[in-house]
């Protein structure tokens, strides 16, 4: 079960630099706008919008920006019409990569994504080639030395968590997307401090990478994340803590 949260963990540890904060805001606004367009502006009846706003608040996005994004989605303000699309491919070492995008120009986006794959030792694949490897799940991460294991197990499982995975330095709390908010609320009520919480796509299996392929894979993931049209990137790789320490 190792490595499910590898890229989420790496991104979290790297943190968002000031130079990239504007790019992060742009991606979050896109997600808020699309969520509001598809499910309406009522948070109570739109879980996707609720999750998008939670993510925006975690990045300290101003309230006005969030409200404008919602209004663009509901049509109260004029805005760009973004489309959702996904691309699938393979990275170094045969790693499966799934790329979710929000774009106003699919031709531009597919050309950019294809170029990024090829530049970093990967290749774009046919639709359906790797999507089956990933399942949508709720994910909450805890540092092992920052949480009471017994309390975490009891709280999360009683609230409906599907599984709790123990890694070298972390615990992963996994849930069905429909149970995610209930599990998170129970954990918050128990005052258990997590480092990351999100609804994401988790691979059913992972590929262990050596140092060279690991660096190539991280470069590919970062380049995809840096593209304005890319909203999420998922991949089924694992890198040992020892190798990671040598790359940092």
Secondary structure as UniProt FT lines:
FT   TURN            2..5
FT   HELIX           6..14
FT   HELIX           18..39
FT   HELIX           43..45
FT   HELIX           47..58
FT   TURN            59..60
FT   HELIX           63..74
FT   STRAND          83..90
FT   HELIX           92..94
FT   STRAND          96..103
FT   HELIX           106..119
FT   TURN            120..121
FT   STRAND          123..124
FT   TURN            127..128
FT   HELIX           131..133
FT   STRAND          134..143
FT   HELIX           144..146
FT   HELIX           149..159
FT   STRAND          163..166
FT   STRAND          170..175
FT   HELIX           177..179
FT   HELIX           180..189
FT   TURN            190..191
FT   STRAND          196..203
FT   STRAND          207..208
FT   HELIX           211..226
FT   TURN            228..229
FT   STRAND          230..235
FT   STRAND          237..238
FT   HELIX           241..247
//
